[in-house]
Amino acid sequence: MSIYTWFGFLGPAKMPASITDRLNGEVVRALATSFVKERLQGAEFVGSSPQAFSTLVRADMKRWAGVVEAAGIERE
């Protein structure tokens, strides 16, 4: 099993698609700059779509649900 860390931006439910798309575009552009790449050496930048990120988050929630349950971790 591979374990990895990801970072992403999340907004409120039902945020307008125009805002989501604008924020996504700006983040993807920032990740492509040498300024960001030089400061975060060793990181792999994906800059995926909002839909792909949503799929990743949901898959990871499902993937780790058993571990969370076995450890007795509860949401606040």
N, C-alpha and C positions, 0 to 999 in steps of 0.2 A: 504494500500500500504506500502510495506517495502522500506526503504531507507538505503543504505549501501555505504561504500566507498571501493574501490579496488585500488590496486597499481599494476603496471606491467611494463615490459620493452617493448619498441617499437623500431623497427629498420627501416632502409630504405626499401622502396618498392623493391621487388624482391631480397631481401637478400638471399644468398644461403641457402638452407635447412640445409646443414651441419653446418653452423654457427649458425643458429637458434636453431637447436637441441642441439648443444654443450652449448650454453648460457642457454637454458632452463634446461638442465641437471645440470649445475653448480648452478643455482638459486634454483632449487628444493632441491639439496643436502645441500645448505647453509641454507635454511629454516628449514630443518630437524635437524639442530644442536642445542644443548642445549645453545650454545653461543648466537645465534640469538633469540631463544625462551625466554631466560631469560631477554633479553634487550627489547623485544617488547611484554611484558606481556599483556594479554587481547586480543591480535590479533589472528584471526583465519587464519592459513596458509593453503592455498589450493594447490599451486604449480601445477597448471593444465598444460595441453599440450598447445602448441601454437595455435592449432586449437580451443580448448575450450575457450581460452582467446579471440581469434578473434570473436568467436560467442558471448561471453559476451559483448565485446565492441560494436559490431554491434547492439545487442539487447538493450543496454543502450542508444545508439544514437537514436534509433527508439523510445524507451520509453520516453525519455526526449525532443524529438523534439517539441512537442506541447508546453511545458513549455518555451522552448527557444524562440519559435516564439511569444508566448503571451507576453513574457517579452521584446521583441524587441531586443534580443541579436544578434549581428552580428559577423561573423568571420572577422578577420583582414587579 
